[in-house]
Amino acid sequence: MKAIFPYPVLTGEITLVADEVMVDNTPRPLGLISDREHVIALHEVKGRWNEIRIKVTVTADAGELAAGPWTAPMCVAVVRNRTTKIRHTFELRPEGAGTWRGAVELRKGEQLDACEIDAWVVAEVGGEAGRLIGTARDRWRADFEAASPTQRRSIKMIWKDFTEEANQEFAEFRDDPWLLDAQADEPVLYLNSGVEGLRGVLEHATTTEQKITREVMAAQIASESWAAMFNAALYASGTEDGQVQWPGGWHEDVLRRMLPDLFTDRAPGDALTELVEKRAEGQSGGDLQRRVMHAATLQSRKPKAVASALKSLGRMANAKESV
């Protein structure tokens, strides 16, 4: 990602790898670690633990590290839990040029839901110590709710009657067929069971007309949800130590998935940096929202759903004319 600090930083990739997980000094199966997804699944411990140690390795371009205008480079692993609001850093030991190893410690009383593990390379630059010159290309997620090491990508859907007195939080949205809550730790899509026929079409479509309606409606719901999640994810992004940071969690998943469709000519990290800077400067988001709508349309596969619906309607019309 592009640095905001006005000094040189590493341009090569920095990789962070989780090598081993130990729960109360007992090694856990390597199948709980996914190098592809960058996730560690910890559901099986089910609260029966006091300390989890995750051994990690960080590598950077040794040549660039040696040739750069900095001295005394070192690496720390950073653990952050956004639910409990804690952050800890763990200094890693150097093992050869451009390689560091060590472990992070997770304490039971400080961890809920999931935590993120990052790696920072810091050095003395221009006579000032402790300057950040690079971060890991991919953060890891230690997920205490995940039974398998995969990223969470589904949206929880809940039926609610927006007109019932028991659901006062939906009173002002009583006529809306659906509503996405993107403020929680995970996005939740609320479907309004008070809208006559909505649940029947979405869950129990039987006729051809109902199935066509369901497919188009589902694509529209998905498109609106992707757009809302992107805007929430962008708002959750900010700067830390002068550098634009990925927000982590589902916010980061949404950004990494949609940014390549918003800006096909630049890397996701550079695109995020530009968007955060424009937001800080108070620039208009008109062009951005147009791009968001396009990316959300692609993610929801709405073009395919609409095209399929139109073809089906055309076939139905032709069949009626031939009778």
BAZASE-696263 format. One record per residue (C-alpha): residue number from 1; x negated, y negated, z. Coordinates in pm, whole numbers, always signed. Each point is the difference from the previous one (the first is absolute). Last residue first. Layout:
! BAZASE-696263
+-----+--------+--------+--------+
|   k |      x |      y |      z |
+-----+--------+--------+--------+
| NUM |      X |      Y |      Z |
...
+-----+--------+--------+--------+
This chain:
! BAZASE-696263
+-----+--------+--------+--------+
|   k |      x |      y |      z |
+-----+--------+--------+--------+
| 323 |  +5175 |  +2096 |  -2851 |
| 322 |   -303 |   -133 |   -185 |
| 321 |    +35 |   -345 |   +155 |
| 320 |     +0 |   +144 |   +352 |
| 319 |   -320 |   +195 |    -65 |
| 318 |   -168 |   -306 |   -146 |
| 317 |    +83 |   -201 |   +313 |
| 316 |   -133 |   +273 |   +229 |
| 315 |   -320 |    +25 |   -203 |
| 314 |    -49 |   -376 |    +21 |
| 313 |    +63 |     +1 |   +376 |
| 312 |   -263 |   +271 |    +40 |
| 311 |   -248 |   -193 |   -212 |
| 310 |    +64 |   -316 |   +202 |
| 309 |    -50 |   +187 |   +327 |
| 308 |   -328 |   +153 |   -119 |
| 307 |   -131 |   -340 |   -107 |
| 306 |   +100 |   -152 |   +335 |
| 305 |   -164 |   +279 |   +201 |
| 304 |   -317 |     -9 |   -213 |
| 303 |    -31 |   -378 |    +34 |
| 302 |    +69 |    +27 |   +376 |
| 301 |   -298 |   +221 |    +72 |
| 300 |     -2 |   -145 |   +354 |
| 299 |   -374 |    -70 |    -10 |
| 298 |    +24 |   -157 |   -346 |
| 297 |   +287 |   -229 |    +97 |
| 296 |   -183 |    -98 |   +319 |
| 295 |   -304 |    -98 |   -209 |
| 294 |   +213 |   -218 |   -229 |
| 293 |   +188 |   -162 |   +289 |
| 292 |   -330 |    -69 |   +174 |
| 291 |   -140 |   -161 |   -315 |
| 290 |   +294 |   -238 |    -20 |
| 289 |    -35 |    -64 |   +371 |
| 288 |   -366 |    -92 |    -45 |
| 287 |    +74 |   -248 |   -279 |
| 286 |   +240 |   -188 |   +225 |
| 285 |   -217 |    +15 |   +312 |
| 284 |    -75 |   -370 |    +25 |
| 283 |   -331 |    -88 |   +164 |
| 282 |    -18 |    -69 |   +373 |
| 281 |   -380 |    +15 |    +19 |
| 280 |    +18 |   +293 |   +243 |
| 279 |   +230 |   +184 |   -241 |
| 278 |   -242 |    -61 |   -285 |
| 277 |   -287 |   +139 |   +209 |
| 276 |   +201 |   +309 |    +93 |
| 275 |    +90 |    +59 |   -364 |
| 274 |   -358 |    -41 |   -123 |
| 273 |   -140 |   +235 |   +263 |
| 272 |   +266 |   +259 |    -80 |
| 271 |    -86 |    -12 |   -370 |
| 270 |   -372 |    +34 |    +74 |
| 269 |    +63 |   +307 |   +213 |
| 268 |   +234 |   +154 |   -256 |
| 267 |   -262 |    -32 |   -277 |
| 266 |    +84 |   -227 |   -290 |
| 265 |   +153 |     +3 |   -347 |
| 264 |   +316 |   +201 |    +66 |
| 263 |   +131 |   -248 |   +255 |
| 262 |   +350 |    +80 |   +124 |
| 261 |    -13 |   +366 |   -101 |
| 260 |   -339 |    +55 |   +165 |
| 259 |   +134 |   -185 |   +310 |
| 258 |   +290 |   +242 |    +50 |
| 257 |   -154 |   +316 |   +149 |
| 256 |   -279 |   -166 |   +195 |
| 255 |   +246 |   -254 |   +139 |
| 254 |   +259 |   +260 |   +101 |
| 253 |   -255 |   +223 |   +177 |
| 252 |   -148 |   -304 |   +176 |
| 251 |   +336 |   -100 |   +146 |
| 250 |    +67 |   +363 |    +93 |
| 249 |   -291 |     -5 |   +242 |
| 248 |   -287 |   -244 |    -45 |
| 247 |    +12 |   -374 |    -60 |
| 246 |   -285 |    -14 |   -252 |
| 245 |   -225 |   -283 |   +114 |
| 244 |   -100 |   -329 |   -161 |
| 243 |   -337 |   -103 |   +138 |
| 242 |    -87 |   -293 |   +227 |
| 241 |    -51 |   +207 |   +312 |
| 240 |   +350 |   +131 |    -48 |
| 239 |   +238 |   -120 |   -266 |
| 238 |   +362 |    +83 |    -63 |
| 237 |   +236 |   +258 |   -142 |
| 236 |   +337 |    +53 |   +173 |
| 235 |   +166 |   -252 |   -235 |
| 234 |   -122 |   +206 |   -296 |
| 233 |   +148 |   +314 |   +152 |
| 232 |   +337 |   -167 |    +61 |
| 231 |     +8 |   -125 |   -360 |
| 230 |    -93 |   +345 |   -128 |
| 229 |   +261 |   +171 |   +218 |
| 228 |   +277 |   -225 |   -129 |
| 227 |    -95 |    +62 |   -363 |
| 226 |    -25 |   +375 |    +53 |
| 225 |   +340 |     +5 |   +174 |
| 224 |   +169 |   -197 |   -278 |
| 223 |   -133 |   +244 |   -259 |
| 222 |    +97 |   +306 |   +205 |
| 221 |   +356 |   -124 |    +50 |
| 220 |    +26 |    -77 |   -372 |
| 219 |   -130 |   +344 |    -95 |
| 218 |   +249 |   +165 |   +237 |
| 217 |   +283 |   -204 |   -151 |
| 216 |    -94 |   +100 |   -354 |
| 215 |    -21 |   +368 |    +95 |
| 214 |   +318 |     -4 |   +207 |
| 213 |   +206 |   -176 |   -266 |
| 212 |   -103 |   +257 |   -260 |
| 211 |    +84 |   +280 |   +244 |
| 210 |   +340 |   -151 |    +75 |
| 209 |    +86 |    -30 |   -369 |
| 208 |   -107 |   +359 |    -65 |
| 207 |   +224 |   +122 |   +282 |
| 206 |   -131 |   +156 |   +321 |
| 205 |   -180 |   -267 |   +204 |
| 204 |    -11 |   +103 |   +367 |
| 203 |   -287 |   -186 |   +167 |
| 202 |    -39 |   -334 |   -177 |
| 201 |   +351 |    -18 |   -146 |
| 200 |   +178 |   +113 |   +315 |
| 199 |   -211 |   -221 |   +222 |
| 198 |    +86 |   -309 |   -202 |
| 197 |   +372 |    +75 |    -43 |
| 196 |   +127 |   -276 |   +226 |
| 195 |   -275 |   -220 |   +139 |
| 194 |    +14 |    +56 |   +376 |
| 193 |   -264 |   +273 |    -35 |
| 192 |   -252 |   -280 |    -53 |
| 191 |   -340 |   +153 |    -75 |
| 190 |   -288 |   -110 |   +223 |
| 189 |   -349 |    +44 |   -144 |
| 188 |   -269 |    +12 |   +268 |
| 187 |   -358 |   -115 |    -51 |
| 186 |   -257 |   +124 |   +253 |
| 185 |   -146 |   -180 |   +301 |
| 184 |   +305 |   -228 |    -21 |
| 183 |    +41 |   -326 |   -191 |
| 182 |    +84 |   +150 |   -340 |
| 181 |   +369 |    +56 |    +74 |
| 180 |   +160 |    +70 |   -338 |
| 179 |   +371 |    -63 |    -47 |
| 178 |   +269 |   +180 |   -197 |
| 177 |   +353 |    -48 |   -135 |
| 176 |    +16 |   -358 |   +131 |
| 175 |   +350 |   -103 |   +109 |
| 174 |    -66 |    +11 |   +376 |
| 173 |   -336 |   -181 |    -28 |
| 172 |    +81 |   -264 |   +264 |
| 171 |   +123 |   +274 |   +233 |
| 170 |   -304 |   +227 |    -44 |
| 169 |   -156 |    -67 |   +341 |
| 168 |   +349 |    +40 |   +145 |
| 167 |     +0 |   +372 |    -69 |
| 166 |   +227 |   +117 |   +284 |
| 165 |   +267 |   -237 |   -127 |
| 164 |    +25 |   +203 |   -320 |
| 163 |    -13 |   -186 |   -332 |
| 162 |   -357 |    +98 |    -99 |
| 161 |    +93 |   +368 |    +15 |
| 160 |   -342 |   +159 |    +20 |
| 159 |   -168 |   +275 |   -205 |
| 158 |   -372 |    +35 |    +59 |
| 157 |   -279 |    +47 |   -255 |
| 156 |   -367 |    +37 |   +100 |
| 155 |   -226 |    -95 |   -286 |
| 154 |   -249 |   +257 |   -128 |
| 153 |   -369 |    -63 |    -55 |
| 152 |   -174 |    +99 |   +321 |
| 151 |   -357 |    +92 |    -91 |
| 150 |    -94 |   +366 |    +19 |
| 149 |   -203 |   +200 |   +251 |
| 148 |   +265 |   +252 |   +111 |
| 147 |   +196 |     +6 |   +327 |
| 146 |     -1 |   -380 |    +15 |
| 145 |   +129 |   -176 |   +312 |
| 144 |   -335 |    -73 |   +168 |
| 143 |   -142 |   -142 |   -324 |
| 142 |   -369 |    -87 |    -11 |
| 141 |    -10 |   -221 |   -310 |
| 140 |   -325 |    -62 |   -186 |
| 139 |   -105 |   -317 |   -175 |
| 138 |   -121 |    +12 |   -357 |
| 137 |   -273 |   -207 |   -167 |
| 136 |   -171 |    -46 |   +335 |
| 135 |    -98 |   -355 |    +92 |
| 134 |   -291 |   -224 |   -100 |
| 133 |   -226 |   -293 |    +91 |
| 132 |   +150 |   -107 |   +333 |
| 131 |   -229 |   -244 |   +177 |
| 130 |   -121 |   +103 |   +344 |
| 129 |   -315 |   -208 |     +9 |
| 128 |    -50 |   -344 |   -154 |
| 127 |   -345 |    -81 |   -141 |
| 126 |   +122 |    -19 |   -357 |
| 125 |   +155 |   +344 |    +26 |
| 124 |    -49 |   +235 |   +296 |
| 123 |   +190 |   +321 |    -60 |
| 122 |   +339 |   +167 |    +22 |
| 121 |   +139 |   +310 |   -171 |
| 120 |   +358 |    +70 |   +104 |
| 119 |   +175 |   +338 |     -1 |
| 118 |   +375 |    +52 |    +41 |
| 117 |   +220 |   +236 |   +200 |
| 116 |   +371 |    -67 |    +23 |
| 115 |   +230 |   +119 |   +278 |
| 114 |   +327 |   +191 |     +0 |
| 113 |   +324 |    +44 |   +196 |
| 112 |   -130 |    -94 |   +344 |
| 111 |   -352 |    -27 |   +143 |
| 110 |   -140 |   -189 |   +297 |
| 109 |    +94 |   +231 |   +288 |
| 108 |   -132 |   +303 |   -187 |
| 107 |   -348 |   -130 |    -66 |
| 106 |   -142 |    +20 |   -351 |
| 105 |   -377 |    +14 |    -30 |
| 104 |   -193 |    -76 |   -317 |
| 103 |   -304 |   +199 |   -102 |
| 102 |   -342 |    -45 |   -154 |
| 101 |   -182 |     -2 |   -328 |
| 100 |   -163 |   -265 |   -218 |
|  99 |   -146 |    +21 |   -349 |
|  98 |   -148 |   -270 |   -226 |
|  97 |   -360 |   +109 |    +39 |
|  96 |    -40 |   +286 |   +244 |
|  95 |   +209 |    +83 |   +302 |
|  94 |   +105 |   -325 |   +168 |
|  93 |   +207 |    +37 |   +320 |
|  92 |   +358 |   -123 |     +9 |
|  91 |   +123 |   -271 |   +235 |
|  90 |   +358 |    +52 |   +111 |
|  89 |   +255 |   -281 |    -13 |
|  88 |   +334 |     -6 |   +180 |
|  87 |   +330 |   -166 |    -88 |
|  86 |   +326 |    +14 |   +193 |
|  85 |   +341 |   -144 |    -88 |
|  84 |   +200 |   +303 |   +123 |
|  83 |   +197 |    +33 |   -324 |
|  82 |   -268 |   -141 |   -230 |
|  81 |   -258 |   +251 |   +115 |
|  80 |   -348 |    -97 |   -116 |
|  79 |   -322 |   +202 |     +2 |
|  78 |   -314 |   -157 |   -147 |
|  77 |   -313 |   +194 |    -93 |
|  76 |   -317 |   -206 |    +21 |
|  75 |   -294 |    -26 |   -238 |
|  74 |   -334 |   -179 |    +22 |
|  73 |   -206 |   -220 |   -228 |
|  72 |   -307 |   -155 |   +164 |
|  71 |    -81 |   -252 |   -272 |
|  70 |   +184 |   -163 |   -286 |
|  69 |    -80 |   -134 |   -346 |
|  68 |    +65 |   +334 |   -175 |
|  67 |   -263 |   +237 |   -136 |
|  66 |    +18 |   +271 |   +267 |
|  65 |   +381 |    +16 |    +12 |
|  64 |    +22 |    -11 |   -378 |
|  63 |   -237 |   +293 |    -29 |
|  62 |   +168 |   +200 |   +277 |
|  61 |   +347 |    -35 |   -152 |
|  60 |   +223 |    +66 |   +300 |
|  59 |    +97 |   +310 |   +196 |
|  58 |   +209 |    +49 |   +314 |
|  57 |    +37 |   +332 |   +181 |
|  56 |   +262 |    +71 |   +266 |
|  55 |    +59 |   +225 |   +300 |
|  54 |   +348 |    -38 |   +147 |
|  53 |    +23 |    +40 |   +376 |
|  52 |   +342 |    +44 |   +159 |
|  51 |    +46 |    -56 |   +372 |
|  50 |   +269 |    +90 |   +251 |
|  49 |   +207 |   +259 |   -182 |
|  48 |   +331 |   +180 |    +10 |
|  47 |   +201 |   -278 |   -162 |
|  46 |   +123 |   +221 |   -280 |
|  45 |   -350 |   +126 |   -102 |
|  44 |   +159 |   +144 |   -316 |
|  43 |   +104 |   -343 |   -123 |
|  42 |   -362 |   -106 |    -55 |
|  41 |    -25 |    -19 |   -379 |
|  40 |   -313 |   -187 |   -115 |
|  39 |    +56 |   -205 |   -316 |
|  38 |   -233 |   -132 |   -269 |
|  37 |   +236 |   +136 |   -268 |
|  36 |   -273 |   +161 |   -209 |
|  35 |   -235 |    +81 |   +288 |
|  34 |   +288 |   +169 |   +183 |
|  33 |    -76 |   +113 |   +356 |
|  32 |   +232 |   +234 |   +194 |
|  31 |   -126 |   +288 |   -214 |
|  30 |   -338 |    -41 |   +170 |
|  29 |   +144 |   +189 |   +296 |
|  28 |    -56 |   -161 |   +345 |
|  27 |   -318 |     +8 |   +206 |
|  26 |    +55 |     +6 |   +379 |
|  25 |   -169 |   -277 |   +201 |
|  24 |   +332 |   -140 |   +125 |
|  23 |   +127 |     -4 |   -358 |
|  22 |   -289 |     +1 |   -247 |
|  21 |    +40 |   -107 |   -361 |
|  20 |   -279 |    +40 |   -254 |
|  19 |   -151 |   -164 |   -307 |
|  18 |   +216 |   -306 |    -65 |
|  17 |   -154 |   -184 |   -295 |
|  16 |    -44 |   -374 |    -52 |
|  15 |   -139 |   -121 |   -332 |
|  14 |   -150 |   -341 |    -72 |
|  13 |    +15 |    -89 |   -367 |
|  12 |   -250 |   -240 |   -153 |
|  11 |    +49 |   -376 |     +7 |
|  10 |   -161 |    -65 |   +338 |
|   9 |    +33 |   -358 |   +118 |
|   8 |   -173 |   -329 |    -77 |
|   7 |   +106 |   -316 |   +186 |
|   6 |   +290 |   -244 |    -20 |
|   5 |   +242 |   +221 |   +196 |
|   4 |   +318 |    +68 |   -199 |
|   3 |   -110 |   +343 |   -114 |
|   2 |   +157 |   +166 |   -302 |
|   1 |   +118 |   +354 |    +70 |
+-----+--------+--------+--------+
